[in-house]
Amino acid sequence: MQVERLGNGLCCAPPADANLPDVTNRLAHESSLYLRQHEANPVAWWPWCAAAFAEAKAKNKPVLVSVGYSSCHWCHVMARESFEQPWIADLMNQHFICIKVDREERPEVDKLMMDAVQMIQGHGGWPLNCFCLPDGRPFFGGTYFPPEDRGQGQVPWPQLLMRVADFYHRNKSELAANADAIAQNLTHLTRAPDADGDAPSPDDLVAAARRICETHDDTFGGFGAAPKFPVPSTLNFLLGLRGTAAVEADRALATRIDAVLTITLGAMARGGLFDQVGGGFHRYCVDRDWTVPHFEKMLYDNAQLLGTYAEAWARYRDPLYADVCTETVGWLLREMRTANGLFAASLDADTDHHEGTTYVWTAPDVAAALGGEAFAFAQAYGLSDKGNFEGKNIPKLKGDHAARQRFASARTKLLALRDHRPQPARDDKNLLSWNALLVSNLAKAGWILGRKDWLELAIEIEANLWGRFAGPDGRRLHSVAHGDKVTLEGNLSDYAWLAEAELALAAYAHWARPGQSHPYADRAERLLLAARESFGDPHAVGFFFVSAERADLSVRQKDWFDNAVSAGNSSLLHGFGQLQMLSADTRWAQEFADLATAYGGLCKNVPHGAAHALDGIARHVIGLATVKSAGRWDELQCALNGDHRTAPHTRPYRPVFLLPEASGTGFAVCIGQTCLAPVLTAEEAAASL
């Protein structure tokens, strides 16, 4: 097979005879599971590559860019209804050059197409179907389209295809003008919303927290109406801000933040979002009361929520939060570890083409597994003959933590039974960015909950990531691994999230491995230097999502807004803020100050969308801490966090960098740029933190 390397990927060359109808599906040799799920479609799919756009120009056809991911339920539905149907595929092949994109491998393509569709439609989601000119500029798009008119106001997919194709050939100049306008608006969005303003002040952060709390559902938890998503960045911001002097002095606000956090964290942990039998979080819930999830499980959700629940335990000491952490890590190790030692991207929502089959229960299922214990278990978890999902049951804890503990052995029995059922497909690709998120949060949760084994796991994963994805000097990252094969150049999030992971290990590695030298602070600095070089903008504040070398995107964008994961710029802000505590280079304080100015407007107008950045600014206001000691880390960890089963006191979590010194009998604490008088006991050091 003839192939040519174009930009950032491999592509099959077009047929030798350009006059022949092209029905060649070019996905069979792709590494992406999502792309291979479409390799048997009668659609002449191309992977994302320059040759596909060259073909569109040569044949004067518009381009359809169809974006999804392997665990997406509605992506599978549209594939079955439309892409697998020969007559619909004929329409697509006749009128379009069709490109299939795995959004997890190519987030930069997904972002461009998603932003365009949201600009056109006012909303987005997956599957994402975006129509582009042959030069790659989007001009129209949407999400899921049914194959026929179902009376729900959605244009049928075949009808849409014909409309777009006809309009393209009759009104190409109008489409070009529309594409120009979209491209100009997308370019405008790369500018920071308040680039000439000031960084958010403590008062601005408090006002942002009030606005976020106003959107809270006080009855069922979460923010806004259904569907409801876990929002770890928002929860982390509230947790961080809760420890500031401004909030401590405002008892009404402190009480309000406490209520928002505990209601939402409890609702997510007790509801269908959390897998009550096997651990780990599903993607989101379709209803207001967190009963029915979309059943896919994503590495990035679970990595982030691990850290959120650990920090929430540090403040509120709810044993349910510690259980969530323990069971999430257990699920990750049991179901998500791949042969190369890293962690898979996701588990599918569907089993045997039906959503949630693996996870739901009938009353007879439970009775057969638990015998005389079944009735009490059903009461504790809300199970009934009627069910709460298509005649079956999604377990949802009705009682308190003691009730949950009572049925630990029952849940183990149900998990053993469930393991014999057909299982959802796992997407085994290893994403550098998502594994880096796991490193950060394993280190944080391990320190808080006294689990050195989690910190050791984080150290092991980081070594694997650095050896597999980083070049000799860490200045050139790859992004995706399939087994031992790494592909695609890294984007801003790869550098920023790996830098955050390195800094988390720089903070806590001495606790797990005292007396050793560690490379993590140096690696973080190298990554941030590389990010400045590859993604920096010499003319304006903020960093681009891809390097200047990428010529395959119609707009080079900046990533400002958090979604399911934090934006690359907000993660860089965390990195700059932390590195200035460890590096002698004064540039990092200036980088932090410069980038923080971009978030003044976002803080006032859309705090939900900038929560990770606001969290970084809030923690900077509190003051990051360093503690020097000659290895008395176990004492400090116990004084700060105690035993997660018995600790009676509440002590908010503060990020602490543990710095070894060769001699000395006590502890030297610095907060921000202020160093305190040395103290002799760990309890005194903990009190100062």
Secondary structure as GFF3:
##gff-version 3
##sequence-region A 1 689
A	DSSP	beta_strand	3	6	.	.	.	ID=ss1
A	DSSP	beta_strand	9	12	.	.	.	ID=ss2
A	DSSP	alpha_helix	33	36	.	.	.	ID=ss3
A	DSSP	beta_strand	45	46	.	.	.	ID=ss4
A	DSSP	alpha_helix	50	59	.	.	.	ID=ss5
A	DSSP	beta_strand	63	68	.	.	.	ID=ss6
A	DSSP	alpha_helix	73	78	.	.	.	ID=ss7
A	DSSP	pi_helix	79	83	.	.	.	ID=ss8
A	DSSP	alpha_helix	86	95	.	.	.	ID=ss9
A	DSSP	beta_strand	97	102	.	.	.	ID=ss10
A	DSSP	alpha_helix	107	121	.	.	.	ID=ss11
A	DSSP	beta_strand	128	132	.	.	.	ID=ss12
A	DSSP	beta_strand	138	142	.	.	.	ID=ss13
A	DSSP	alpha_helix	157	170	.	.	.	ID=ss14
A	DSSP	alpha_helix	172	189	.	.	.	ID=ss15
A	DSSP	alpha_helix	202	214	.	.	.	ID=ss16
A	DSSP	alpha_helix	232	242	.	.	.	ID=ss17
A	DSSP	alpha_helix	245	248	.	.	.	ID=ss18
A	DSSP	alpha_helix	251	270	.	.	.	ID=ss19
A	DSSP	beta_strand	284	285	.	.	.	ID=ss20
A	DSSP	beta_strand	293	294	.	.	.	ID=ss21
A	DSSP	beta_strand	297	298	.	.	.	ID=ss22
A	DSSP	alpha_helix	299	316	.	.	.	ID=ss23
A	DSSP	alpha_helix	319	331	.	.	.	ID=ss24
A	DSSP	pi_helix	332	336	.	.	.	ID=ss25
A	DSSP	beta_strand	346	347	.	.	.	ID=ss26
A	DSSP	beta_strand	350	351	.	.	.	ID=ss27
A	DSSP	beta_strand	354	355	.	.	.	ID=ss28
A	DSSP	alpha_helix	363	370	.	.	.	ID=ss29
A	DSSP	three_ten_helix	371	373	.	.	.	ID=ss30
A	DSSP	alpha_helix	374	381	.	.	.	ID=ss31
A	DSSP	alpha_helix	401	406	.	.	.	ID=ss32
A	DSSP	alpha_helix	408	418	.	.	.	ID=ss33
A	DSSP	beta_strand	426	427	.	.	.	ID=ss34
A	DSSP	beta_strand	430	431	.	.	.	ID=ss35
A	DSSP	alpha_helix	432	449	.	.	.	ID=ss36
A	DSSP	alpha_helix	452	469	.	.	.	ID=ss37
A	DSSP	beta_strand	478	482	.	.	.	ID=ss38
A	DSSP	beta_strand	485	489	.	.	.	ID=ss39
A	DSSP	alpha_helix	492	512	.	.	.	ID=ss40
A	DSSP	alpha_helix	520	535	.	.	.	ID=ss41
A	DSSP	alpha_helix	568	579	.	.	.	ID=ss42
A	DSSP	alpha_helix	587	596	.	.	.	ID=ss43
A	DSSP	three_ten_helix	597	599	.	.	.	ID=ss44
A	DSSP	alpha_helix	600	605	.	.	.	ID=ss45
A	DSSP	three_ten_helix	607	610	.	.	.	ID=ss46
A	DSSP	alpha_helix	611	622	.	.	.	ID=ss47
A	DSSP	beta_strand	625	629	.	.	.	ID=ss48
A	DSSP	alpha_helix	633	641	.	.	.	ID=ss49
A	DSSP	beta_strand	656	660	.	.	.	ID=ss50
A	DSSP	beta_strand	668	671	.	.	.	ID=ss51
A	DSSP	beta_strand	674	675	.	.	.	ID=ss52
A	DSSP	alpha_helix	682	688	.	.	.	ID=ss53
###
